[in-house]
Amino acid sequence: MSTKNIIAVALLASAALASGAAMANDNPHTQPVNTPSQVSRAEVLADLEIYRESGLAAVEQTETYGYDVQRRSQAQAKYEQLRRSPYYAKLVQRFGGDASKINVAGR
């Protein structure tokens, strides 16, 4: 290879790297920052159990999700009732959590 070819290849490679770096920094969608959760694993599992038992999961996975408003609101009410009940604390304990530290903020 001649010196001209080597210089041309080096310039081309550096231009490609520079444009790739510029494109990577030009992402309009910022990456989410994961913050530590204030909810324990046991609380998440207990909440999932209640979500399924209340019927809310079944309602939200049907094709009539947006149309069956009455069924969804009944399931939502049952979910909220179970979530505030002592049953939730019992589930948290069953999944290995500390029921005395249950985070019910916003519920």
C-alpha positions as CSV (number, residue, x, y, z in Angstrom):
1,M,0.0,0.0,0.0
2,S,1.2,3.5,-0.7
3,T,1.4,6.2,1.8
4,K,-1.6,8.0,0.2
5,N,-3.8,4.9,0.5
6,I,-2.8,4.4,4.2
7,I,-3.6,8.0,5.0
8,A,-6.9,7.8,3.1
9,V,-7.9,4.7,5.0
10,A,-6.9,6.2,8.3
11,L,-8.9,9.4,7.5
12,L,-11.9,7.3,6.4
13,A,-11.8,5.2,9.6
14,S,-11.5,8.2,11.9
15,A,-14.4,9.9,10.1
16,A,-16.5,6.8,10.5
17,L,-15.6,6.6,14.2
18,A,-16.4,10.3,14.8
19,S,-19.7,10.1,13.0
20,G,-20.6,6.9,15.0
21,A,-19.8,8.7,18.3
22,A,-21.8,11.7,17.2
23,M,-24.8,9.5,16.4
24,A,-24.5,7.7,19.7
25,N,-24.6,11.1,21.6
26,D,-27.5,12.3,19.5
27,N,-30.0,9.9,21.0
28,P,-33.1,11.9,21.8
29,H,-34.3,9.1,24.2
30,T,-32.3,9.2,27.4
31,Q,-31.7,6.0,29.1
32,P,-33.7,5.4,32.3
33,V,-32.0,5.6,35.6
34,N,-32.8,2.8,37.9
35,T,-33.3,4.0,41.4
36,P,-33.4,1.6,44.3
37,S,-36.9,0.4,45.1
38,Q,-38.6,1.2,48.4
39,V,-40.7,-2.0,48.0
40,S,-39.4,-5.4,49.0
41,R,-39.5,-8.5,46.8
42,A,-42.0,-10.0,49.1
43,E,-44.3,-7.0,48.8
44,V,-44.1,-7.2,45.0
45,L,-45.0,-10.9,45.0
46,A,-47.9,-10.3,47.4
47,D,-49.2,-7.5,45.3
48,L,-49.0,-9.7,42.2
49,E,-50.9,-12.4,44.0
50,I,-53.6,-9.9,44.9
51,Y,-53.7,-8.5,41.4
52,R,-54.4,-12.0,40.1
53,E,-56.8,-13.0,42.8
54,S,-58.9,-9.8,42.4
55,G,-59.5,-10.6,38.8
56,L,-57.8,-7.4,37.7
57,A,-55.1,-9.3,35.7
58,A,-57.8,-11.3,33.8
59,V,-59.7,-8.2,33.0
60,E,-56.7,-6.3,31.7
61,Q,-55.6,-9.2,29.5
62,T,-58.9,-9.6,27.7
63,E,-59.8,-8.3,24.3
64,T,-62.7,-6.3,25.8
65,Y,-60.4,-4.5,28.2
66,G,-61.5,-1.0,27.2
67,Y,-65.2,-1.9,26.9
68,D,-66.0,-3.9,30.0
69,V,-65.8,-1.0,32.3
70,Q,-68.1,-2.4,35.0
71,R,-66.1,-5.6,35.3
72,R,-62.9,-3.7,35.5
73,S,-64.1,-1.3,38.2
74,Q,-65.4,-4.3,40.2
75,A,-62.0,-6.0,39.9
76,Q,-60.2,-2.7,40.8
77,A,-62.3,-2.3,43.9
78,K,-61.6,-5.9,45.0
79,Y,-57.9,-5.4,44.4
80,E,-57.8,-2.2,46.5
81,Q,-59.8,-3.9,49.3
82,L,-57.4,-6.9,49.3
83,R,-54.4,-4.6,49.1
84,R,-55.5,-2.7,52.3
85,S,-56.5,-5.9,54.1
86,P,-54.6,-8.0,56.7
87,Y,-54.4,-10.6,53.9
88,Y,-51.8,-8.5,52.1
89,A,-49.6,-8.5,55.2
90,K,-50.1,-12.3,55.5
91,L,-48.9,-12.7,51.9
92,V,-45.9,-10.5,52.5
93,Q,-44.9,-12.7,55.4
94,R,-45.5,-15.9,53.4
95,F,-43.1,-14.6,50.7
96,G,-40.5,-13.9,53.4
97,G,-41.0,-10.2,54.0
98,D,-41.4,-8.2,57.1
99,A,-45.1,-7.2,57.4
100,S,-44.3,-4.4,59.9
101,K,-42.3,-2.6,57.2
102,I,-45.0,-2.6,54.5
103,N,-45.0,0.4,52.3
104,V,-48.6,1.3,51.6
105,A,-48.0,4.9,50.5
106,G,-50.3,6.0,47.8
107,R,-52.7,3.1,48.3
